[in-house]
Amino acid sequence: MEKLLLLVFGPLVFAAVLLVIITGMRRAVESFRSRPTFAQLKAAQEAYLGRLLSPQADAVERELGKLLPERLLQLYEDKTAIQSGGFKLENPGKKRWRPKRWPVYCFEPLDMQALNELPYEDELGAGFCFATTGRGCWYWIAASDQRAKDSPVIFLDYDGSRSHGNRVADSLDEFLNWPRLALK
């Protein structure tokens, strides 16, 4: 009886194991092939930098139907500041045993593509996500009917913690002037 089971089910088990191995190898080869080449990465980086250094505030404001704060527009005019990234900001006013740090992976281009690709929160109203943590979270600033000098910075957290919708700083100027630490 045992020989019969081995003769009948042995080839089936062998075929199933072989199928799993081949499928795994095929996925590994596909993932290796689907990686972007150096030239593709370089082209994507240059396209991002071109968009970042060519803000389209008028088009974004037309689409929003509101005006962005003056301080945000000044940030995009400063070509050195807007290209900086890879740092954490630490709120110096909040002294805790473990300080809260806000990572800024990079700034988002101020254009229609970014406006259409970045999150939009109905309850917050019109605004723009100007920076990202690089982990599914953004820093958002409100747009208004009249051009404001500045606006609070709100954290949009899609990473699962309880920080979603929290006010990070009372103004963009305050946020950008906090002490910077390198990202690890």
SULQUI-V621442 format. One record per backbone hydrogen bond with DSSP energy under -0.5 kcal/mol. NH is the residue of the N-H (numbers start at 0). CO is the residue of the C=O. If there is no record, write none. Layout:
NH/CO ; NH/CO
This chain:
4/0 ; 5/1 ; 6/2 ; 7/3 ; 8/4 ; 9/4 ; 9/5 ; 11/7 ; 12/8 ; 13/9 ; 14/10 ; 15/11 ; 16/12 ; 17/13 ; 18/14 ; 19/15 ; 20/16 ; 21/17 ; 22/18 ; 23/19 ; 24/20 ; 25/21 ; 26/22 ; 27/23 ; 28/24 ; 29/25 ; 30/26 ; 31/27 ; 32/28 ; 33/29 ; 34/31 ; 40/36 ; 41/37 ; 42/38 ; 43/39 ; 44/40 ; 45/41 ; 46/42 ; 47/43 ; 48/44 ; 49/45 ; 50/46 ; 51/47 ; 52/48 ; 53/50 ; 55/109 ; 59/55 ; 60/56 ; 61/57 ; 62/58 ; 63/59 ; 64/60 ; 65/60 ; 66/143 ; 68/141 ; 69/147 ; 70/148 ; 72/68 ; 73/69 ; 74/70 ; 75/71 ; 76/72 ; 77/73 ; 78/76 ; 81/77 ; 82/78 ; 83/79 ; 83/80 ; 85/103 ; 86/103 ; 87/180 ; 88/101 ; 89/178 ; 90/88 ; 90/99 ; 91/89 ; 93/90 ; 94/92 ; 95/93 ; 101/88 ; 102/100 ; 103/86 ; 104/131 ; 105/131 ; 107/129 ; 110/108 ; 114/110 ; 115/111 ; 116/112 ; 117/113 ; 121/119 ; 123/120 ; 124/120 ; 127/140 ; 129/127 ; 129/138 ; 130/138 ; 131/105 ; 132/136 ; 133/136 ; 137/155 ; 138/130 ; 139/153 ; 140/127 ; 141/151 ; 142/125 ; 143/66 ; 147/145 ; 152/168 ; 153/139 ; 153/151 ; 154/165 ; 155/137 ; 155/153 ; 156/154 ; 157/135 ; 157/155 ; 163/160 ; 164/154 ; 165/154 ; 165/162 ; 167/152 ; 167/165 ; 168/152 ; 171/150 ; 174/170 ; 175/171 ; 176/172 ; 176/173 ; 177/174 ; 178/89 ; 180/87 ; 182/85
